[in-house]
C-alpha cells in the first residue's frame, strides 16, 4: 500500500513538473525581436497577430461606441419597456387563467 | 535610435486606455440596461472588450519590462509604489463593507428582533467549512512565500511546484466557498444579515479569483524564464495581493463568521 502511494507521488510530481521543466528559454530571442529598431510601437511589435488583434479590438470599440448611443436612446428604451410590459401582462393573464381553472 | 540620458520609461503611445474606457462605458450602461430592460447584450460586449484590453495592455507591460529592459530600479520603485497604493485603496473598499456590518450588528434594530444574528437567521457554523477555508488560505500564504524564496534562490523546479500548489489552494478555496453559497440556509435578501454577509464575502471571493488569476499568469511567466533571481516584481506584486486577500479573509472570519454567529 505504502509503495503504491509512493509511486503515485512520483507520478504526480513528474506530470506536474515535466512539461514545465522541458520548456526552453526563448527570452533572448524575444529580447532581440522587441529591441529591433523598426519604429513599431510596443502593441504592434510582435508581428501580424498583434495587428490582427489590435484591429479586431478597435473595430469592437468603434462599434460599441455607436451601440451605446443607439441602445440607450429614448426611442429604443421605450420600445423595450413596452415589450417587457407585454410579456408581464401575458404572464399575468396566463397565471389568472390557470388559478381560476384550478379553483373549480 | 535616440538614447535617453535618464533611467525612466517614456512609454509608447497606446490605444488601450481608450478601449478600456469604452469597455467601462459599455459595462456600466449595460448593467443599467440589464436591470431595467432585461437585456444583457451591451454588458457582454463590454466584458469582451475589457478582457481584450486587459490581455493586450498587460502583454505590452511584460514586453516593455522583460524584453526591452525598461523596468530599471527607479521605474520598479514607481511600480512598487503603484501596487502599494492600489492595495491600500482596496483596503478602504473592504473597510466600507465592514463598517456596514458593524453598524447593523453592534446595534440591531427591533425590526430584526433586536438581536444578532437576526431572528429566524441560521448562521453558518464557523468551525465547519469556514475554518477549513481559513486553513486553506493560510497554507497558500506559506506556499507563496516558499515560491518567492525559490525564485530568489534560482530554484526553478521548486518555484514552479510551490506556485502551482498556491494556485491549487486558491482554486480549492473558491470551490469550497461556492459550495457554501449553494448550501447556505439564508440568501442575500434575508434582512441586513444576508446583505452584509454576501456582499462582503462575495467581493472577497471575487478578489480570490483575481488573485488566483494573477498567480497563474506568474506561473506561466516563471515557466517561460521571465523571472530572474534579482528581478521578479510581477511575482512580488501578485504575492502582496495574495497576502492582502488572506488578511481580509481573516478579518471576515473573525468578525462575520465567528463573532457574528
Interface residues (C-beta under 8 A of the other chain):
Chain A: X13 X16 X17 X20 X21 X23 X25 X26 X27 X30 X31 X33 X34 X35 X37 X41 X42 X43 X45 X46 X53 X54 X56 X57 X58 X60 X61 X64 X65 X67 X68 X71 X72 X77 X80 X81 X84
Chain B: X1 X11 X12 X13 X14 X15 X16 X18 X19 X22 X23 X25 X26 X29 X33 X37 X38 X39 X41 X42 X45 X46 X48 X49 X52 X53 X56 X60 X63 X64 X66 X67 X68 X69 X156 X157 X160 X161 X164 X223 X224 X225 X226
